[in-house]
Amino acid sequence: MAQDWGSIAGLLAGTVLLRPYVFAFLCAFLVVAGRDLGWRRATMWLCWGWTVAFVAEYSSTRTGIPFGLYHYTGYTADQELFISNVPIFDPLSFPFLAYSAWCVARIALGPGRRRASALLGGLLMMLADVVIDPMAVIGEKWFLGKVFYYAEPGFYFGVPLSNFAAWALVGWAIVGGWLWMAGRSPRMGSPWAGMALYYGIVVFNLGITAWTGEGKLLGVGILLHVAVIMVLYRLNAISAVRGWAVDPRGGAQTTVTTVTDEGGS
């Protein structure tokens, strides 16, 4: 048993060394979400998000639901930790992707929009994957490595459209599930650092795209996210017109209009 635990610890250490960028984003998430949600709720987010992602990945590699059928190569099974056939780093990415996307949604929509922010957060997580997944498919061109392959490659840079629909669904499940578990009105801090995390992830992946010379994907990714920023800016303006504005500290300001009758009372 001691030998087994030693082997697991060695593979976990190998995972950190092999995937330092994942753990850098994970640590950033823990700091940012801890300040925003509180450490207990941030830990709950991490555990819930990882569980949802692992179940989705485990199922997809066997049934094709929900991401479409794909297979992990297992080339690094002696270097990093796997649970069954799934490398542990992969589902670890979903909690910080979902959280950061949800923070962007909170800023765009304003406070008090729980259901809408969950839906928009899932959509934004999927839009980040428009760049992430095509680059993962060609992981052998950069330091990710050939981690997986689709049984039937899709037409969007080798990625099937079912994958993107599934990313939105998984994002909704992570955000919506956490909101349900956290209670009716969980106390929250500022979402701005979470938004910075989201765009840090997007820029990192666009940088890898440029480094590998994938010019067409780079152009699509930049144009898409510029368009997304414009739409989010418009959503934020609409939310302000409706009476909400987000202050620089992440709190909410309510625009109060005093109505008097003709007599001035």
C-alpha positions as protocol buffer text, in pm:
chain_id: "A"
residue {
  index: 1
  type: MET
  ca { x: 0 y: 0 z: 0 }
}
residue {
  index: 2
  type: ALA
  ca { x: 284 y: 239 z: 89 }
}
residue {
  index: 3
  type: GLN
  ca { x: 439 y: 164 z: -248 }
}
residue {
  index: 4
  type: ASP
  ca { x: 105 y: 242 z: -419 }
}
residue {
  index: 5
  type: TRP
  ca { x: 73 y: 577 z: -240 }
}
residue {
  index: 6
  type: GLY
  ca { x: 433 y: 655 z: -327 }
}
residue {
  index: 7
  type: SER
  ca { x: 364 y: 580 z: -691 }
}
residue {
  index: 8
  type: ILE
  ca { x: 55 y: 802 z: -690 }
}
residue {
  index: 9
  type: ALA
  ca { x: 250 y: 1086 z: -526 }
}
residue {
  index: 10
  type: GLY
  ca { x: 526 y: 1048 z: -786 }
}
residue {
  index: 11
  type: LEU
  ca { x: 277 y: 1059 z: -1074 }
}
residue {
  index: 12
  type: LEU
  ca { x: 102 y: 1361 z: -923 }
}
residue {
  index: 13
  type: ALA
  ca { x: 436 y: 1541 z: -898 }
}
residue {
  index: 14
  type: GLY
  ca { x: 503 y: 1438 z: -1256 }
}
residue {
  index: 15
  type: THR
  ca { x: 170 y: 1588 z: -1358 }
}
residue {
  index: 16
  type: VAL
  ca { x: 266 y: 1923 z: -1207 }
}
residue {
  index: 17
  type: LEU
  ca { x: 603 y: 1918 z: -1383 }
}
residue {
  index: 18
  type: LEU
  ca { x: 452 y: 1809 z: -1715 }
}
residue {
  index: 19
  type: ARG
  ca { x: 157 y: 2053 z: -1706 }
}
residue {
  index: 20
  type: PRO
  ca { x: 284 y: 2363 z: -1518 }
}
residue {
  index: 21
  type: TYR
  ca { x: 57 y: 2598 z: -1715 }
}
residue {
  index: 22
  type: VAL
  ca { x: -253 y: 2411 z: -1595 }
}
residue {
  index: 23
  type: PHE
  ca { x: -145 y: 2434 z: -1232 }
}
residue {
  index: 24
  type: ALA
  ca { x: -50 y: 2801 z: -1272 }
}
residue {
  index: 25
  type: PHE
  ca { x: -406 y: 2877 z: -1384 }
}
residue {
  index: 26
  type: LEU
  ca { x: -541 y: 2649 z: -1110 }
}
residue {
  index: 27
  type: CYS
  ca { x: -347 y: 2835 z: -840 }
}
residue {
  index: 28
  type: ALA
  ca { x: -465 y: 3168 z: -983 }
}
residue {
  index: 29
  type: PHE
  ca { x: -822 y: 3037 z: -967 }
}
residue {
  index: 30
  type: LEU
  ca { x: -786 y: 2930 z: -604 }
}
residue {
  index: 31
  type: VAL
  ca { x: -655 y: 3273 z: -501 }
}
residue {
  index: 32
  type: VAL
  ca { x: -910 y: 3471 z: -703 }
}
residue {
  index: 33
  type: ALA
  ca { x: -1212 y: 3252 z: -625 }
}
residue {
  index: 34
  type: GLY
  ca { x: -1111 y: 3230 z: -260 }
}
residue {
  index: 35
  type: ARG
  ca { x: -1129 y: 3607 z: -231 }
}
residue {
  index: 36
  type: ASP
  ca { x: -1447 y: 3629 z: -437 }
}
residue {
  index: 37
  type: LEU
  ca { x: -1651 y: 3339 z: -300 }
}
residue {
  index: 38
  type: GLY
  ca { x: -1472 y: 3249 z: 21 }
}
residue {
  index: 39
  type: TRP
  ca { x: -1232 y: 2958 z: 58 }
}
residue {
  index: 40
  type: ARG
  ca { x: -1496 y: 2700 z: 149 }
}
residue {
  index: 41
  type: ARG
  ca { x: -1714 y: 2781 z: -150 }
}
residue {
  index: 42
  type: ALA
  ca { x: -1411 y: 2805 z: -380 }
}
residue {
  index: 43
  type: THR
  ca { x: -1308 y: 2455 z: -271 }
}
residue {
  index: 44
  type: MET
  ca { x: -1665 y: 2338 z: -329 }
}
residue {
  index: 45
  type: TRP
  ca { x: -1648 y: 2486 z: -681 }
}
residue {
  index: 46
  type: LEU
  ca { x: -1322 y: 2304 z: -750 }
}
residue {
  index: 47
  type: CYS
  ca { x: -1453 y: 1967 z: -632 }
}
residue {
  index: 48
  type: TRP
  ca { x: -1789 y: 2001 z: -808 }
}
residue {
  index: 49
  type: GLY
  ca { x: -1636 y: 2127 z: -1132 }
}
residue {
  index: 50
  type: TRP
  ca { x: -1377 y: 1850 z: -1141 }
}
residue {
  index: 51
  type: THR
  ca { x: -1643 y: 1585 z: -1074 }
}
residue {
  index: 52
  type: VAL
  ca { x: -1875 y: 1710 z: -1349 }
}
residue {
  index: 53
  type: ALA
  ca { x: -1587 y: 1730 z: -1596 }
}
residue {
  index: 54
  type: PHE
  ca { x: -1448 y: 1387 z: -1507 }
}
residue {
  index: 55
  type: VAL
  ca { x: -1787 y: 1218 z: -1548 }
}
residue {
  index: 56
  type: ALA
  ca { x: -1835 y: 1391 z: -1884 }
}
residue {
  index: 57
  type: GLU
  ca { x: -1488 y: 1291 z: -2005 }
}
residue {
  index: 58
  type: TYR
  ca { x: -1513 y: 935 z: -1876 }
}
residue {
  index: 59
  type: SER
  ca { x: -1849 y: 895 z: -2050 }
}
residue {
  index: 60
  type: SER
  ca { x: -1733 y: 1055 z: -2374 }
}
residue {
  index: 61
  type: THR
  ca { x: -1437 y: 821 z: -2410 }
}
residue {
  index: 62
  type: ARG
  ca { x: -1677 y: 526 z: -2391 }
}
residue {
  index: 63
  type: THR
  ca { x: -2012 y: 638 z: -2531 }
}
residue {
  index: 64
  type: GLY
  ca { x: -1939 y: 965 z: -2711 }
}
residue {
  index: 65
  type: ILE
  ca { x: -2174 y: 1153 z: -2474 }
}
residue {
  index: 66
  type: PRO
  ca { x: -2153 y: 1449 z: -2437 }
}
residue {
  index: 67
  type: PHE
  ca { x: -1831 y: 1563 z: -2612 }
}
residue {
  index: 68
  type: GLY
  ca { x: -1834 y: 1315 z: -2897 }
}
residue {
  index: 69
  type: LEU
  ca { x: -1631 y: 996 z: -2905 }
}
residue {
  index: 70
  type: TYR
  ca { x: -1260 y: 1044 z: -2846 }
}
residue {
  index: 71
  type: HIS
  ca { x: -977 y: 848 z: -2691 }
}
residue {
  index: 72
  type: TYR
  ca { x: -681 y: 939 z: -2473 }
}
residue {
  index: 73
  type: THR
  ca { x: -357 y: 804 z: -2613 }
}
residue {
  index: 74
  type: GLY
  ca { x: -208 y: 718 z: -2272 }
}
residue {
  index: 75
  type: TYR
  ca { x: 141 y: 802 z: -2398 }
}
residue {
  index: 76
  type: THR
  ca { x: 223 y: 978 z: -2070 }
}
residue {
  index: 77
  type: ALA
  ca { x: 64 y: 725 z: -1833 }
}
residue {
  index: 78
  type: ASP
  ca { x: 406 y: 656 z: -1679 }
}
residue {
  index: 79
  type: GLN
  ca { x: 474 y: 1029 z: -1631 }
}
residue {
  index: 80
  type: GLU
  ca { x: 149 y: 1176 z: -1498 }
}
residue {
  index: 81
  type: LEU
  ca { x: -151 y: 1068 z: -1294 }
}
residue {
  index: 82
  type: PHE
  ca { x: -447 y: 906 z: -1470 }
}
residue {
  index: 83
  type: ILE
  ca { x: -777 y: 803 z: -1315 }
}
residue {
  index: 84
  type: SER
  ca { x: -890 y: 510 z: -1525 }
}
residue {
  index: 85
  type: ASN
  ca { x: -814 y: 632 z: -1879 }
}
residue {
  index: 86
  type: VAL
  ca { x: -849 y: 1007 z: -1805 }
}
residue {
  index: 87
  type: PRO
  ca { x: -542 y: 1221 z: -1724 }
}
residue {
  index: 88
  type: ILE
  ca { x: -619 y: 1411 z: -1405 }
}
residue {
  index: 89
  type: PHE
  ca { x: -504 y: 1747 z: -1540 }
}
residue {
  index: 90
  type: ASP
  ca { x: -778 y: 1759 z: -1802 }
}
residue {
  index: 91
  type: PRO
  ca { x: -1088 y: 1774 z: -1577 }
}
residue {
  index: 92
  type: LEU
  ca { x: -887 y: 2000 z: -1343 }
}
residue {
  index: 93
  type: SER
  ca { x: -903 y: 2266 z: -1615 }
}
residue {
  index: 94
  type: PHE
  ca { x: -1282 y: 2289 z: -1615 }
}
residue {
  index: 95
  type: PRO
  ca { x: -1333 y: 2449 z: -1271 }
}
residue {
  index: 96
  type: PHE
  ca { x: -1117 y: 2751 z: -1349 }
}
residue {
  index: 97
  type: LEU
  ca { x: -1250 y: 2780 z: -1704 }
}
residue {
  index: 98
  type: ALA
  ca { x: -1611 y: 2775 z: -1579 }
}
residue {
  index: 99
  type: TYR
  ca { x: -1541 y: 3014 z: -1292 }
}
residue {
  index: 100
  type: SER
  ca { x: -1358 y: 3270 z: -1505 }
}
residue {
  index: 101
  type: ALA
  ca { x: -1629 y: 3257 z: -1775 }
}
residue {
  index: 102
  type: TRP
  ca { x: -1895 y: 3308 z: -1508 }
}
residue {
  index: 103
  type: CYS
  ca { x: -1709 y: 3613 z: -1376 }
}
residue {
  index: 104
  type: VAL
  ca { x: -1720 y: 3768 z: -1724 }
}
residue {
  index: 105
  type: ALA
  ca { x: -2094 y: 3693 z: -1736 }
}
residue {
  index: 106
  type: ARG
  ca { x: -2149 y: 3857 z: -1395 }
}
residue {
  index: 107
  type: ILE
  ca { x: -1979 y: 4176 z: -1514 }
}
residue {
  index: 108
  type: ALA
  ca { x: -2170 y: 4181 z: -1843 }
}
residue {
  index: 109
  type: LEU
  ca { x: -2512 y: 4120 z: -1688 }
}
residue {
  index: 110
  type: GLY
  ca { x: -2478 y: 4293 z: -1355 }
}
residue {
  index: 111
  type: PRO
  ca { x: -2562 y: 4146 z: -1014 }
}
residue {
  index: 112
  type: GLY
  ca { x: -2870 y: 3948 z: -928 }
}
residue {
  index: 113
  type: ARG
  ca { x: -2894 y: 3760 z: -1258 }
}
residue {
  index: 114
  type: ARG
  ca { x: -2825 y: 3407 z: -1133 }
}
residue {
  index: 115
  type: ARG
  ca { x: -2985 y: 3203 z: -1410 }
}
residue {
  index: 116
  type: ALA
  ca { x: -2876 y: 3435 z: -1688 }
}
residue {
  index: 117
  type: SER
  ca { x: -2518 y: 3446 z: -1559 }
}
residue {
  index: 118
  type: ALA
  ca { x: -2506 y: 3065 z: -1544 }
}
residue {
  index: 119
  type: LEU
  ca { x: -2629 y: 3038 z: -1903 }
}
residue {
  index: 120
  type: LEU
  ca { x: -2395 y: 3307 z: -2032 }
}
residue {
  index: 121
  type: GLY
  ca { x: -2107 y: 3161 z: -1832 }
}
residue {
  index: 122
  type: GLY
  ca { x: -2151 y: 2823 z: -2000 }
}
residue {
  index: 123
  type: LEU
  ca { x: -2162 y: 2991 z: -2340 }
}
residue {
  index: 124
  type: LEU
  ca { x: -1846 y: 3189 z: -2268 }
}
residue {
  index: 125
  type: MET
  ca { x: -1665 y: 2875 z: -2154 }
}
residue {
  index: 126
  type: MET
  ca { x: -1758 y: 2714 z: -2484 }
}
residue {
  index: 127
  type: LEU
  ca { x: -1633 y: 3020 z: -2676 }
}
residue {
  index: 128
  type: ALA
  ca { x: -1294 y: 2988 z: -2504 }
}
residue {
  index: 129
  type: ASP
  ca { x: -1284 y: 2628 z: -2625 }
}
residue {
  index: 130
  type: VAL
  ca { x: -1321 y: 2745 z: -2984 }
}
residue {
  index: 131
  type: VAL
  ca { x: -945 y: 2807 z: -2962 }
}
residue {
  index: 132
  type: ILE
  ca { x: -849 y: 2560 z: -2686 }
}
residue {
  index: 133
  type: ASP
  ca { x: -978 y: 2236 z: -2837 }
}
residue {
  index: 134
  type: PRO
  ca { x: -838 y: 2274 z: -3191 }
}
residue {
  index: 135
  type: MET
  ca { x: -497 y: 2339 z: -3036 }
}
residue {
  index: 136
  type: ALA
  ca { x: -533 y: 2034 z: -2812 }
}
residue {
  index: 137
  type: VAL
  ca { x: -605 y: 1820 z: -3118 }
}
residue {
  index: 138
  type: ILE
  ca { x: -261 y: 1914 z: -3256 }
}
residue {
  index: 139
  type: GLY
  ca { x: -91 y: 1895 z: -2918 }
}
residue {
  index: 140
  type: GLU
  ca { x: 208 y: 1719 z: -3072 }
}
residue {
  index: 141
  type: LYS
  ca { x: 303 y: 2055 z: -3229 }
}
residue {
  index: 142
  type: TRP
  ca { x: 362 y: 2211 z: -2888 }
}
residue {
  index: 143
  type: PHE
  ca { x: 437 y: 2109 z: -2530 }
}
residue {
  index: 144
  type: LEU
  ca { x: 92 y: 1959 z: -2463 }
}
residue {
  index: 145
  type: GLY
  ca { x: 180 y: 1646 z: -2662 }
}
residue {
  index: 146
  type: LYS
  ca { x: -50 y: 1405 z: -2842 }
}
residue {
  index: 147
  type: VAL
  ca { x: -294 y: 1358 z: -2554 }
}
residue {
  index: 148
  type: PHE
  ca { x: -609 y: 1244 z: -2737 }
}
residue {
  index: 149
  type: TYR
  ca { x: -778 y: 1206 z: -3075 }
}
residue {
  index: 150
  type: TYR
  ca { x: -1137 y: 1205 z: -3199 }
}
residue {
  index: 151
  type: ALA
  ca { x: -1274 y: 883 z: -3345 }
}
residue {
  index: 152
  type: GLU
  ca { x: -1421 y: 1093 z: -3626 }
}
residue {
  index: 153
  type: PRO
  ca { x: -1254 y: 1434 z: -3659 }
}
residue {
  index: 154
  type: GLY
  ca { x: -1492 y: 1725 z: -3716 }
}
residue {
  index: 155
  type: PHE
  ca { x: -1475 y: 1990 z: -3985 }
}
residue {
  index: 156
  type: TYR
  ca { x: -1384 y: 2276 z: -3747 }
}
residue {
  index: 157
  type: PHE
  ca { x: -1007 y: 2232 z: -3728 }
}
residue {
  index: 158
  type: GLY
  ca { x: -1062 y: 1864 z: -3652 }
}
residue {
  index: 159
  type: VAL
  ca { x: -1317 y: 1922 z: -3373 }
}
residue {
  index: 160
  type: PRO
  ca { x: -1678 y: 1796 z: -3403 }
}
residue {
  index: 161
  type: LEU
  ca { x: -1955 y: 2048 z: -3332 }
}
residue {
  index: 162
  type: SER
  ca { x: -2096 y: 1818 z: -3062 }
}
residue {
  index: 163
  type: ASN
  ca { x: -1789 y: 1904 z: -2856 }
}
residue {
  index: 164
  type: PHE
  ca { x: -1879 y: 2272 z: -2840 }
}
residue {
  index: 165
  type: ALA
  ca { x: -2242 y: 2204 z: -2750 }
}
residue {
  index: 166
  type: ALA
  ca { x: -2114 y: 1978 z: -2470 }
}
residue {
  index: 167
  type: TRP
  ca { x: -1877 y: 2246 z: -2337 }
}
residue {
  index: 168
  type: ALA
  ca { x: -2171 y: 2484 z: -2299 }
}
residue {
  index: 169
  type: LEU
  ca { x: -2373 y: 2211 z: -2129 }
}
residue {
  index: 170
  type: VAL
  ca { x: -2090 y: 2121 z: -1889 }
}
residue {
  index: 171
  type: GLY
  ca { x: -2033 y: 2489 z: -1815 }
}
residue {
  index: 172
  type: TRP
  ca { x: -2400 y: 2534 z: -1730 }
}
residue {
  index: 173
  type: ALA
  ca { x: -2389 y: 2226 z: -1507 }
}
residue {
  index: 174
  type: ILE
  ca { x: -2083 y: 2351 z: -1316 }
}
residue {
  index: 175
  type: VAL
  ca { x: -2204 y: 2708 z: -1265 }
}
residue {
  index: 176
  type: GLY
  ca { x: -2571 y: 2624 z: -1215 }
}
residue {
  index: 177
  type: GLY
  ca { x: -2495 y: 2332 z: -985 }
}
residue {
  index: 178
  type: TRP
  ca { x: -2266 y: 2544 z: -770 }
}
residue {
  index: 179
  type: LEU
  ca { x: -2523 y: 2824 z: -746 }
}
residue {
  index: 180
  type: TRP
  ca { x: -2785 y: 2572 z: -634 }
}
residue {
  index: 181
  type: MET
  ca { x: -2553 y: 2423 z: -371 }
}
residue {
  index: 182
  type: ALA
  ca { x: -2435 y: 2763 z: -248 }
}
residue {
  index: 183
  type: GLY
  ca { x: -2784 y: 2874 z: -160 }
}
residue {
  index: 184
  type: ARG
  ca { x: -3020 y: 3148 z: -261 }
}
residue {
  index: 185
  type: SER
  ca { x: -2794 y: 3452 z: -222 }
}
residue {
  index: 186
  type: PRO
  ca { x: -2430 y: 3356 z: -163 }
}
residue {
  index: 187
  type: ARG
  ca { x: -2209 y: 3647 z: -61 }
}
residue {
  index: 188
  type: MET
  ca { x: -1965 y: 3731 z: -336 }
}
residue {
  index: 189
  type: GLY
  ca { x: -1684 y: 3977 z: -386 }
}
residue {
  index: 190
  type: SER
  ca { x: -1543 y: 4119 z: -705 }
}
residue {
  index: 191
  type: PRO
  ca { x: -1558 y: 3931 z: -1039 }
}
residue {
  index: 192
  type: TRP
  ca { x: -1296 y: 4150 z: -1208 }
}
residue {
  index: 193
  type: ALA
  ca { x: -996 y: 3933 z: -1124 }
}
residue {
  index: 194
  type: GLY
  ca { x: -1191 y: 3634 z: -1255 }
}
residue {
  index: 195
  type: MET
  ca { x: -1246 y: 3818 z: -1582 }
}
residue {
  index: 196
  type: ALA
  ca { x: -871 y: 3882 z: -1601 }
}
residue {
  index: 197
  type: LEU
  ca { x: -817 y: 3508 z: -1553 }
}
residue {
  index: 198
  type: TYR
  ca { x: -1057 y: 3431 z: -1840 }
}
residue {
  index: 199
  type: TYR
  ca { x: -878 y: 3657 z: -2084 }
}
residue {
  index: 200
  type: GLY
  ca { x: -541 y: 3540 z: -1957 }
}
residue {
  index: 201
  type: ILE
  ca { x: -642 y: 3187 z: -2059 }
}
residue {
  index: 202
  type: VAL
  ca { x: -770 y: 3308 z: -2397 }
}
residue {
  index: 203
  type: VAL
  ca { x: -453 y: 3509 z: -2466 }
}
residue {
  index: 204
  type: PHE
  ca { x: -232 y: 3217 z: -2358 }
}
residue {
  index: 205
  type: ASN
  ca { x: -404 y: 2987 z: -2606 }
}
residue {
  index: 206
  type: LEU
  ca { x: -396 y: 3247 z: -2884 }
}
residue {
  index: 207
  type: GLY
  ca { x: -24 y: 3287 z: -2813 }
}
residue {
  index: 208
  type: ILE
  ca { x: 31 y: 2911 z: -2851 }
}
residue {
  index: 209
  type: THR
  ca { x: -174 y: 2924 z: -3172 }
}
residue {
  index: 210
  type: ALA
  ca { x: 54 y: 3196 z: -3311 }
}
residue {
  index: 211
  type: TRP
  ca { x: 368 y: 3014 z: -3196 }
}
residue {
  index: 212
  type: THR
  ca { x: 268 y: 2697 z: -3381 }
}
residue {
  index: 213
  type: GLY
  ca { x: 193 y: 2893 z: -3698 }
}
residue {
  index: 214
  type: GLU
  ca { x: -178 y: 2813 z: -3708 }
}
residue {
  index: 215
  type: GLY
  ca { x: -265 y: 3142 z: -3876 }
}
residue {
  index: 216
  type: LYS
  ca { x: -619 y: 3060 z: -3983 }
}
residue {
  index: 217
  type: LEU
  ca { x: -721 y: 2944 z: -3633 }
}
residue {
  index: 218
  type: LEU
  ca { x: -548 y: 3249 z: -3483 }
}
residue {
  index: 219
  type: GLY
  ca { x: -747 y: 3481 z: -3709 }
}
residue {
  index: 220
  type: VAL
  ca { x: -1075 y: 3306 z: -3628 }
}
residue {
  index: 221
  type: GLY
  ca { x: -1003 y: 3316 z: -3255 }
}
residue {
  index: 222
  type: ILE
  ca { x: -912 y: 3685 z: -3250 }
}
residue {
  index: 223
  type: LEU
  ca { x: -1212 y: 3790 z: -3459 }
}
residue {
  index: 224
  type: LEU
  ca { x: -1447 y: 3579 z: -3251 }
}
residue {
  index: 225
  type: HIS
  ca { x: -1333 y: 3715 z: -2917 }
}
residue {
  index: 226
  type: VAL
  ca { x: -1328 y: 4076 z: -3039 }
}
residue {
  index: 227
  type: ALA
  ca { x: -1691 y: 4024 z: -3144 }
}
residue {
  index: 228
  type: VAL
  ca { x: -1768 y: 3863 z: -2806 }
}
residue {
  index: 229
  type: ILE
  ca { x: -1617 y: 4159 z: -2620 }
}
residue {
  index: 230
  type: MET
  ca { x: -1833 y: 4398 z: -2823 }
}
residue {
  index: 231
  type: VAL
  ca { x: -2147 y: 4197 z: -2742 }
}
residue {
  index: 232
  type: LEU
  ca { x: -2055 y: 4182 z: -2372 }
}
residue {
  index: 233
  type: TYR
  ca { x: -1996 y: 4557 z: -2366 }
}
residue {
  index: 234
  type: ARG
  ca { x: -2342 y: 4607 z: -2514 }
}
residue {
  index: 235
  type: LEU
  ca { x: -2497 y: 4372 z: -2257 }
}
residue {
  index: 236
  type: ASN
  ca { x: -2331 y: 4567 z: -1978 }
}
residue {
  index: 237
  type: ALA
  ca { x: -2468 y: 4893 z: -2120 }
}
residue {
  index: 238
  type: ILE
  ca { x: -2819 y: 4744 z: -2135 }
}
residue {
  index: 239
  type: SER
  ca { x: -2794 y: 4625 z: -1774 }
}
residue {
  index: 240
  type: ALA
  ca { x: -2688 y: 4975 z: -1668 }
}
residue {
  index: 241
  type: VAL
  ca { x: -2984 y: 5131 z: -1851 }
}
residue {
  index: 242
  type: ARG
  ca { x: -3215 y: 4892 z: -1667 }
}
residue {
  index: 243
  type: GLY
  ca { x: -3093 y: 5027 z: -1337 }
}
residue {
  index: 244
  type: TRP
  ca { x: -2775 y: 4837 z: -1250 }
}
residue {
  index: 245
  type: ALA
  ca { x: -2413 y: 4938 z: -1277 }
}
residue {
  index: 246
  type: VAL
  ca { x: -2103 y: 4750 z: -1169 }
}
residue {
  index: 247
  type: ASP
  ca { x: -1863 y: 4958 z: -963 }
}
residue {
  index: 248
  type: PRO
  ca { x: -1483 y: 4917 z: -994 }
}
residue {
  index: 249
  type: ARG
  ca { x: -1472 y: 4704 z: -676 }
}
residue {
  index: 250
  type: GLY
  ca { x: -1716 y: 4451 z: -820 }
}
residue {
  index: 251
  type: GLY
  ca { x: -2013 y: 4554 z: -612 }
}
residue {
  index: 252
  type: ALA
  ca { x: -2346 y: 4674 z: -737 }
}
residue {
  index: 253
  type: GLN
  ca { x: -2484 y: 5023 z: -751 }
}
residue {
  index: 254
  type: THR
  ca { x: -2854 y: 5069 z: -789 }
}
residue {
  index: 255
  type: THR
  ca { x: -2982 y: 5370 z: -974 }
}
residue {
  index: 256
  type: VAL
  ca { x: -3271 y: 5502 z: -768 }
}
residue {
  index: 257
  type: THR
  ca { x: -3516 y: 5741 z: -926 }
}
residue {
  index: 258
  type: THR
  ca { x: -3739 y: 5945 z: -698 }
}
residue {
  index: 259
  type: VAL
  ca { x: -4083 y: 6005 z: -843 }
}
residue {
  index: 260
  type: THR
  ca { x: -4297 y: 6287 z: -710 }
}
residue {
  index: 261
  type: ASP
  ca { x: -4653 y: 6378 z: -788 }
}
residue {
  index: 262
  type: GLU
  ca { x: -4760 y: 6704 z: -943 }
}
residue {
  index: 263
  type: GLY
  ca { x: -4804 y: 6860 z: -605 }
}
residue {
  index: 264
  type: GLY
  ca { x: -4441 y: 6802 z: -518 }
}
residue {
  index: 265
  type: SER
  ca { x: -4514 y: 6561 z: -234 }
}
